[in-house]
Amino acid sequence: MQQKNERKLWFVAPAVISLLIATASLRSVLWAAASLVLLPVFSAALSVTAGWVGSAAVCLTAGAVTVGTLPTGMLPVLLPWCALCLAIPLIPLRRKGFRPLMWVLLCFAAWIAGTALLQGEYDGQITAGLANAATEWVNASPDAESILLNAYSMGWARLTGAEALMPALRVMGTVFIPEDTKMQLLWSLRVTLEEILPAAICRTIIYHTALTALLCTIIPDWRRRRNGEEGELPRPEQWFMPRGIGLAAATLCLGWLPANLGGGAAAYLGNLSLAVFRVSYLLQGVSLMLWMQKKFGVKSAARSLWAVALSVLAPIIPIIMGVIDQRRDARHLRPKEEAE
């Protein structure tokens, strides 16, 4: 019965994912881009369930979406992205742990190349260009008033003078904002976006790279272990950083200085360093958390739920746990020469 259900994955899973990607591309460019961002995970998961045929079907669909929907200026990055998303799960490797590194390099290189293309598109002013494009999209949106009102309530858009007392009127569910107030909100929102985009871009690059590499490894590993095979990475509760790598990751927190005091390329490098520091110790803290819960008999689903919830809602907690675990080897996973 189980083998019969597994055969269905050869047809059902690739067909469903391809249909979702095609449907997303018809909705908007943003939905098409989001489906491409998830493409490595789809390809890696299908490579151990539906085989290379299923991965190829999904990657070819994504490539067609790229050509037909997204801006032609991004094709030099996105088409190789689709091809490598298919190739990496199929490359035979003898050394364990090398495939996750390939995913890291692919994602990071794609983000850097895409950022470089945007830099050229906006004459080197990527944050100003993206902020201007975002505010133009908000202004042209049918829900512009509601979006601006939400941005005002979140502190992303500000008003001065009498308009701050009553920025909008709501009549029978419809929001009305005077034109002068709307222009002031748009200008303020653009300034806020220019301030937060450098850190947001760097965090997105590092977080997406790390999460994609993990999912592209964890999902196939889970499948292999069900079949009695070994995974490419240890189980999540056994992850740890060697002392040297942990010390190097800790020094990256010094990126706070250029991130907050510098500008231009120095600020981007500082934000990238901070993001790497956060992700490194976040993962180690999550691993410690999973180990502790397993030790106390918490079920696997509950352990995963707690880990995801804390990582999203209160990431500082697993980061602190990761720092403590790096200093004190409570799980006794390190070699003796490192533990001493």
C-alpha positions, -999 to 999 in steps of 0.1 A, spaced: 0 0 0 28 23 9 46 16 -24 14 24 -43 10 57 -25 47 65 -33 41 59 -70 14 85 -70 40 111 -60 56 106 -94 26 123 -110 7 141 -83 33 162 -65 51 176 -96 18 183 -113 4 201 -82 36 222 -77 38 231 -114 2 242 -114 8 263 -83 38 280 -99 19 287 -132 -11 301 -112 11 323 -91 27 337 -123 -7 347 -136 -15 367 -105 14 391 -103 52 394 -107 56 392 -70 39 358 -68 60 346 -97 92 357 -79 80 341 -46 75 307 -64 110 310 -79 125 317 -44 110 284 -32 122 264 -63 153 249 -47 131 233 -19 106 220 -44 134 205 -66 153 189 -36 121 174 -22 110 160 -55 144 145 -63 139 119 -35 101 113 -41 93 118 -77 128 115 -91 146 137 -116 115 137 -139 94 154 -113 122 179 -105 127 186 -142 89 192 -148 88 218 -119 121 235 -130 110 237 -166 77 253 -155 95 278 -134 118 286 -164 87 292 -186 73 315 -159 106 334 -158 106 340 -195 69 350 -198 64 370 -166 94 385 -150 115 415 -164 139 405 -191 167 422 -173 166 395 -146 169 366 -171 207 363 -168 202 354 -131 169 336 -131 174 312 -160 207 298 -145 189 297 -111 163 273 -126 189 252 -143 210 248 -112 180 241 -90 175 210 -111 212 201 -114 224 203 -77 201 175 -63 211 152 -91 249 156 -89 265 125 -73 287 135 -44 308 113 -22 315 138 6 287 144 30 279 180 38 291 193 4 256 195 -12 243 220 15 274 241 8 264 241 -29 230 253 -20 245 281 1 267 292 -27 239 291 -53 215 311 -32 241 337 -21 255 341 -57 220 345 -71 211 372 -45 244 391 -51 239 389 -89 203 401 -86 213 429 -63 241 440 -88 215 440 -116 192 462 -95 221 485 -87 226 490 -124 189 495 -130 187 523 -104 221 539 -112 237 527 -80 209 539 -57 192 506 -50 175 516 -18 162 549 -32 151 531 -64 133 503 -45 117 528 -21 104 549 -50 91 519 -68 73 507 -37 56 540 -30 46 543 -67 30 509 -64 12 519 -33 0 552 -49 -14 533 -79 -30 505 -59 -68 506 -54 -62 500 -17 -37 529 -14 -56 546 14 -59 515 35 -22 507 30 -11 542 39 -34 542 70 -19 509 81 17 522 75 7 553 96 -5 532 125 27 511 124 49 542 125 62 537 90 45 569 77 43 601 97 23 633 96 29 668 110 5 695 119 -32 692 121 -33 662 97 -17 641 124 -49 644 145 -72 629 119 -52 615 89 -83 598 73 -120 593 74 -137 559 72 -172 559 58 -191 526 54 -158 506 52 -142 530 27 -111 551 37 -109 587 25 -76 606 28 -71 642 16 -47 645 -13 -22 667 6 -22 642 35 -18 613 11 13 629 -6 28 636 29 22 599 39 38 587 7 68 609 11 72 598 47 68 561 38 95 565 11 119 580 36 112 551 61 118 525 34 151 541 24 162 538 61 152 501 66 159 486 32 197 481 36 193 460 67 162 443 53 180 433 20 210 419 39 188 399 63 167 385 34 198 374 16 213 355 46 181 342 60 168 329 27 202 313 19 204 295 53 168 284 53 169 272 17 201 252 23 186 236 55 153 227 39 169 214 8 189 190 30 166 182 59 136 171 37 157 146 16 175 135 48 141 128 64 131 107 34 165 88 33 162 80 70 128 66 65 143 42 39 171 32 64 198 53 47 221 79 63 215 116 59 239 142 46 237 162 79 235 150 115 200 152 131 190 188 140 195 182 178 231 173 171 241 205 153 270 226 167 297 249 156 334 240 162 351 265 185 370 282 157 339 288 135 319 299 165 345 324 174 346 337 138 308 340 138 309 358 172 333 385 158 308 392 131 287 410 156 312 438 153 294 445 120 270 466 142 295 495 139 296 500 101 259 490 99 248 518 122 276 544 118 288 539 83 272 542 49 273 528 14 291 495 10 304 495 46 268 495 59 258 466 36 289 446 48 280 454 84 244 443 80 255 411 62 279 403 91 252 409 117 228 386 98 254 358 96 260 361 133 223 359 141 216 330 118 247 310 131 238 313 168 200 310 161 206 276 145 228 264 173 202 277 199 174 259 180 195 227 180 200 230 218 163 236 223 154 205 203 179 184 223 165 196 256 129 189 246 138 155 233 156 147 266 124 156 285 103 134 262 85 161 241 71 147 209 87 155 176 59 176 162 57 197 194 95 202 193 94 214 158 65 237 165 82 253 195 115 257 175 97 275 146 75 296 169 105 309 190 127 315 159 100 336 143 84 354 173 113 357 197 146 349 179 167 365 206 159 335 229 175 308 206 203 332 198 212 336 235 208 298 239 232 293 211 258 317 226 255 298 260 258 264 242 289 276 224 305 285 257 293 255 277 291 221 259 260 208 277 254 181 250 290 168 250 291 168 212 326 184 208 359 165 205 379 163 237 405 188 225 377 214 219 358 206 251 388 213 274 
